[in-house]
Amino acid sequence: MSGATKVRSLFLSDIHLGTRGCQADMLLDFLKHHEAETIFLVGDIVDGWRLKVSWNWPQAHNDVVQKLLRAVRKGARLVYLPGNHDEFLRDYVGSNFGGIDIMEEYVHMTADGRRMLILHGDKFDIVVRNVKWLALLGDWAYDLALFLNVYISRVRRRLGLPYWSFSAWSKGKVKTAVNFIGAFQDAVVEDARRHGVDAVLCGHIHQPTVETIGDVLYVNTGDWVESCSAVLEHMDGRLELVRWTKRDSRADVEASAPARQLALAPAA
């Protein structure tokens, strides 16, 4: 992988392979430019909900799977933490398949000595846990927004404009969605405190973020449907949130103050 950026850890979530909204081509381009010692797949990698309704698996989705498996064959460790859309894999938590560890949650030690809890995050979503039919209805509405994304993106590409997500924009404008995101973050951070860790990393809500909330560093990887984002751990333990929004390999990188500083005391 000549010229690839080498990192200690790569965190990806909410790829949603099997859906039309999955930005598999952009993810392949991102993976081509990054090589990790450990890859964490933080849930909703394959969208089992959508595949039950209609089969959609273009070559690019298969290429993503092959790219990840190739990384394992070359010596990378791969940890898969299932989410609600690929919950069928939770039956295999604790198993190892061809070098891939399936885990419900995982405490990762960063290179600079911080303990970081990793989990998908759907256990903090009351609707997903307790009102499955409402979650499925919301999923259908979300798919409609992603359907509109496809056509809007085509028009923007023809006009020479960069990628922009209608679904992410509309979600950010809805007050209830904004309130949900805040409540979700608070619940995740409180769980991190119960675990006695310095940081927590999750996915699920498709909102890429690196910020300090109280005494806990909260990290959300985002997704590969709307934001096309991932989190990197560099060799020195520094975390970086990356938005890979352009197909010409020039990434928009968010190195926010919390990500650069990680100003938490190392774990004892």
N, C-alpha and C positions, 0 to 999 in steps of 0.2 A: 504494500500500500504506500507507494512512494509519495512523499510530500504530505502525508496525513499527519494531523495533529495528534500526538500521543498523550493520552490522559490516564489518570489512575482509575477513574470510574466514570461511567456514562449512565445517566438515568433517563429512561423513556417511559412514557405512559400514554394511554388513551390514543393508540394508533388506529383502532377500529378497522382492522383488516376485515374485508368482507362487506364493507359499505361503500357506496358511491362517493361519499364525502371524504374518504381517506386520501390523504395527500402522499401516496406511496412513492411517486416519482421524486418529490422533494426530500422525503426521508432517505431514499436510496442515495441521493446526491450528498446528503448530510453524512451518511454512514461511510461513503467513499472518502470523505475528508477527515474522519476521526477514527482513531484506533484506541481501544480501551483495554486495560487489564481485566476489569470487571464490568459487565453490563447488567444493570438492574432494569427489568421490565416490570413497571409498577402498575400492572392491571389494565384491563380493557384493551389488550393487544389484538385479540381476535374478537369480533363482535358476534357472539353466539346468538344473541337475541335477533339480530337482523338476518343471520344466515338461516334461522328456523323459518322465517317468513319467505325469503327469496334468496336464491343463491347468486352471489356476485363475487367472483374471484378472478380478476384479470391477472395477466402475467406479472405485472408490477408487484402485486400482493405476494405472489409466490416468490418473486425475486427478493423481497424483504426478508421472508422466512429463510431463504437460502443464504442470504448475506449474513444473517445472525448465526446460523448454524456453521457457516464457514469460519466465522470468528472463533467459535468454540473449538473447532477442529485445529485452529492455529494456536490454541492455548489460552484463550480468554475464558474467564469464568462467567457463567450466565445464571443469574438468579431471577426467577419468575414469581412474582407475587400477584395472583389472580385478583381481578376486580369483579364487579357485578355482571358485566357483559360476557366475561369468560369464566363465570363461576363454576362451570362444569369441571374446571381444573382443580377446584378446591377439594375434590374427592381424592386428589393425589398429593396433598400437602405433606411434606416430609419425605417425598420420593425424589430420586435422581434419575433422569432419563438422558443417557448419552452425554453426561456432563452438565445437564441443566437441572438446577435445584429448584424445586417447587416449595415455596414457603408462604405462610399467611402474613407474617410480619418478620422484620429482620432489624437488628441493631448493628449498624455499620460504624466502624471506627475510622474516622478520616485520618489523613496523613499527619495532621497537626494535633491529633489526640482528642478530638471531639466525638462524642457518642451521638449518633443520629438514628432515630427511629424511622424505618421505612415501611409504609403500608399504602394500600390503594386509597382508602378513605371512605368507601361506601358505607361502612358500619356507622358512620356519623350522619348518614342521610336517612331520616325517618321515613320518607316516602318510599325509598327503595327497599328498606327493611320491612316495613309494615303494611304498605298499600301498593302491592305489586302492580295491580291493574292501572293505577294512576301513574306509576312510573313508566309503564309501557305506553300510556297515552302521551305522556310528556316526551317520550322517546320518538313517537310518531311525529309530533309537532316539531321536534328538533330536526328530524330527517327532512321535513318539508323545508325548513330554513336552509339546510345543507344543500338541498336540491336547487334552491334559488342561488346559493353560493356558486354552483358550477357554472351557471349561465352568466352571472355577473362577472366571474373571473375570466371567462372567455372574452367578454366584451372589453374588459380592462386590459387583457393581454394584447388584443388587436389595436388598442389605443396607446400601447406602450407604457401602461401604468403598472405599478407594482401590485403584488397580491394584497387583497383586502378581504376580510371576512364579514359578510353581511350578518351571519348568525351571531358572531361574537359582538358586533356592534349593537345589534338589537337586544341581545341579552344584557349588555351593559346599560341599556336605557330603561330596563324594566325594574321598577323599584323593588318588587318582591324578590327578583333574582339577586339584586345587590344585597338585600337584607339576608337572604339565604347564604350568600358567600361569606358574609361577615360572621354569621352564626356558625357556619361550618368551620371556618378558621379558628374560632374561639374553642370549639369542641376538640379539634385536632390538637391544638396547643395544650389544652388541659390534659389530654391523654398523654402527651409527651411529658408533662410535669409528673404525672403518676408513674411513668416509667423511669423517671430520674435521669433523662437525657438532656443534652445541650441543644439538640435540633431535631426537627421532624420533617420528613419529606413524603409527599403524597401526590396523588393525581385527582381523578374523578370529576372535578368541577370545571376542567378546561380553562383555568385561570392561572397562567404562569406568573409566579411571584417569588421573590426572595425578600423577606422582611423580618425584622426582629419584633416580636410581639411579647412584651414584658421581658422575661428572662430567657425566652426560647426563640431560636431562629426557625422561622416557618418557611418552608420551601415547597412550591408546587411546580411540577414539571410542565404543566400545560398539556398540550395535545398535538396530534398530527392530523387534525381535521380543520381547526380554525386558526390556531396561532403558530403551528409548525415550530414547536419549541422543545428544548431539551435542557438538562442541567449537566454540567461537566464538573468533575472534581479533578483539579490539576494535581501534579505530583507533590506539590507542597501543601495540599489540603484546601486550597482556595476553591470556592464554588463559583461557577459562572453560569448564568442563565443566557441561553442562546436562542434567538429567533431566526430560523433559517427560511427566510421569506422570498429568496430570489433563486432562480434556477441557474444563474450564472456563477454560482459558488461564492458570491460575496454575501456574507451573512450580516444581519443586523444583530449586534451583540449587546446584551444588557449586562453590564458589570455594575450593579447597583451598589451603593455604599455598604449595606449589610453583607453582600456577597464578597466584596473586596476585603472588608475588615474582619468579618467573623469574630467580632470582639467579645467572645465568651471565654471564660477561663477553661483551659484544658481539663478534661476529666481526671480525677485523682487516680 
